[in-house]
Amino acid sequence: MIILHSVLALGLVGCNEQQSASMQGQGQVDLAAVNDEAMPTGPVATMWIKGMACPFCATNLEGQLEKIEGIKKIIIDLGTGKVVMVLDPTMPATKEAMAKAVDNSGFTLDRIEMP
């Protein structure tokens, strides 16, 4: 029974440096390379997140942010922790909702800049 709990605990642990190093370069988005035509228009909110170390981290955060009404597009730069979101101008997401999504993902919000 103790072994089972240890295995489960290891499976639930988030990213680690070894896993992160083996996946370096994956899941990163070059924000400068994003084609303007592919980007929806609207106000842009930018967050800086601490604690993301691998593509699974980015996917976890993206899943939480996708639950928020008013976010049309999410771009995560894993290398810098920068998250850019295009907001729906008719009902933009709130800072509080974004901060809660980051917290629910298990990461630390450094700051949010909104229009």
C-alpha positions as CSV (number, residue, x, y, z in Angstrom):
1,M,0.0,0.0,0.0
2,I,2.9,2.4,0.8
3,I,4.5,1.7,-2.6
4,L,1.2,2.5,-4.4
5,H,0.9,5.8,-2.6
6,S,4.5,6.6,-3.5
7,V,3.9,5.8,-7.2
8,L,0.8,7.9,-7.2
9,A,2.6,10.8,-5.5
10,L,5.3,10.6,-8.1
11,G,2.7,10.6,-10.8
12,L,1.0,13.7,-9.4
13,V,4.1,15.8,-9.0
14,G,4.4,18.6,-11.4
15,C,7.3,19.4,-13.7
16,N,10.9,18.8,-12.6
17,E,14.1,20.1,-14.0
18,Q,15.1,16.8,-15.6
19,Q,11.8,16.5,-17.4
20,S,12.0,20.2,-18.3
21,A,15.5,19.9,-19.7
22,S,14.6,16.9,-21.8
23,M,11.7,18.8,-23.3
24,Q,13.5,22.1,-23.8
25,G,12.4,24.0,-26.9
26,Q,9.0,22.1,-27.1
27,G,5.8,24.1,-26.6
28,Q,7.4,27.5,-27.0
29,V,5.8,30.1,-29.2
30,D,7.8,32.8,-30.8
31,L,5.4,35.8,-30.3
32,A,7.2,37.7,-33.1
33,A,6.5,34.9,-35.5
34,V,2.8,34.9,-35.0
35,N,1.1,36.1,-38.2
36,D,-1.1,39.1,-37.6
37,E,-3.7,37.7,-40.0
38,A,-4.1,34.6,-37.8
39,M,-4.6,36.7,-34.6
40,P,-8.1,37.7,-33.7
41,T,-8.6,41.5,-33.2
42,G,-9.4,43.0,-29.8
43,P,-7.9,44.3,-26.7
44,V,-4.8,42.4,-25.5
45,A,-4.0,41.4,-21.9
46,T,-0.5,40.2,-21.0
47,M,0.4,38.2,-17.9
48,W,3.8,37.0,-16.6
49,I,3.7,33.7,-14.9
50,K,6.3,32.0,-12.6
51,G,6.7,28.3,-12.2
52,M,6.0,26.9,-15.7
53,A,8.8,24.5,-16.7
54,C,7.4,22.3,-19.5
55,P,4.8,22.0,-22.2
56,F,2.5,20.2,-19.8
57,C,2.6,23.3,-17.6
58,A,1.5,25.5,-20.5
59,T,-1.3,23.1,-21.4
60,N,-2.5,23.1,-17.9
61,L,-2.6,26.9,-17.7
62,E,-4.2,27.2,-21.2
63,G,-6.9,24.8,-20.1
64,Q,-7.8,27.0,-17.1
65,L,-7.7,30.2,-19.2
66,E,-9.9,28.7,-21.9
67,K,-12.7,28.3,-19.3
68,I,-12.9,32.1,-19.0
69,E,-15.5,33.8,-21.1
70,G,-14.1,36.8,-23.0
71,I,-10.7,35.3,-24.0
72,K,-10.6,34.7,-27.7
73,K,-6.9,33.6,-28.2
74,I,-4.1,32.5,-25.8
75,I,-0.4,32.5,-26.7
76,I,2.0,31.2,-24.1
77,D,5.8,31.7,-24.3
78,L,7.1,29.0,-22.0
79,G,10.6,30.4,-22.0
80,T,9.7,33.7,-20.6
81,G,6.5,32.9,-18.8
82,K,4.7,35.5,-20.9
83,V,1.0,34.9,-21.7
84,V,-0.7,37.0,-24.3
85,M,-4.5,36.9,-24.5
86,V,-6.7,38.6,-27.1
87,L,-9.9,39.6,-25.4
88,D,-13.4,39.9,-26.7
89,P,-14.1,43.6,-26.7
90,T,-17.8,43.1,-26.0
91,M,-17.2,41.2,-22.8
92,P,-13.5,41.2,-21.8
93,A,-12.3,38.8,-19.1
94,T,-11.4,40.3,-15.7
95,K,-8.1,40.4,-14.0
96,E,-9.7,38.5,-11.1
97,A,-10.8,35.6,-13.4
98,M,-7.3,35.4,-15.0
99,A,-5.6,35.5,-11.6
100,K,-7.8,32.7,-10.3
101,A,-7.1,30.6,-13.4
102,V,-3.3,31.0,-12.8
103,D,-3.8,30.0,-9.1
104,N,-6.0,27.0,-10.1
105,S,-3.1,25.9,-12.4
106,G,-0.7,25.9,-9.5
107,F,1.5,28.7,-10.8
108,T,2.4,32.2,-9.5
109,L,1.2,35.3,-11.2
110,D,3.8,37.9,-11.4
111,R,1.7,40.7,-13.0
112,I,-1.1,41.4,-15.4
113,E,-1.3,44.3,-17.9
114,M,-4.7,45.1,-19.4
115,P,-6.0,47.9,-21.6
